[in-house]
Amino acid sequence: MVAFERFEDIIGWQKARELTKVDYGFTARSPASRSFGFRNQIRDAAVSSMSNIAEGFDRKTDREFQRFLYICRASA
C-alpha cells in the first residue's frame, strides 16, 4: 500500500476537492444553474471523484485502490 496515512494527504484527492469547489461555484452562477439535471450531474461527478479516492484508500489493498482510481477517472 502507498505510504499515505490519510486519504486527505493524496494530491489527487486534494485536486478533486478543488475541482468540486470550482464546479459548485460555476454551476451556481452560470446558465447551467437553470438546468437542475445537468447541474446535479456535474456536481455529483465531482463529488464522486473525491469519494472514490477515499473509498479506494480505505480498502487497504493496492489492487482495490487502483480499481477505485479508475472509477474516479471516469467520473472526472
N, C-alpha and C positions, 0 to 999 in steps of 0.2 A: 504494500500500500504506500501511497505517496506520504511524505513526511509533513502533512498538514495536521494540525491539532483540531482546527475548527473549519467548517466549510466556508465561513466568512473570510478566512485567510486566502482563499483561492481567488486569484486575479480574475478568472473567468466569471466567478460569481459576483465579484465587485463590479465588473463591467456590465453584467446583466442587470444589476441593480441600477446602475447609472442609466442604462437604456430604458428600464422601466419608468424611471422618473421622467425622462425625456418624452417617452410615449404618452404618459398620463398628461403631461403638460400640453403636448401637441394636440392630442385628441380632445382636450378640454376646450381649446380655443380656435380650432380650425374648422373648416366645413365638415370634417369627419365627426364633429361633436353632434351634428344633427342626425347622423345615421347611427342609431344606437347599436344595431347589429354589428356593423363594421367597427365602430369604436370599441365595443366589448371584445370582439375577436382580436383586435390588435393588442389590447390591454392584457387579455388572457394569455396570449402567446408570449408576451414579455414576462409576465409573472411565471409562466410555465418554465421558461429558461432557468430562472433562479431556483425554482422548486426542484427541477430535475437534477441540477448540480448538487443541491443539498441532499436529496434523496439518494442519489448515487453514492455520495460520500458516506452516508450513513450505512450503506450496505456492507462496508468493511472489506470488500474484495476488489482487486483491480479490474477483474472482468465485469463485475456488476457496475462499477463506477464508469467504466468505458461505455457500457451499454446505455447508461443514462446520459452520458455526454453526447452520444449520437442522437438521442431523443431531443436533448437540449438544442443541438444544432438545427434539427428540423423545425423546432419551434421558433428559433431565431430567424 
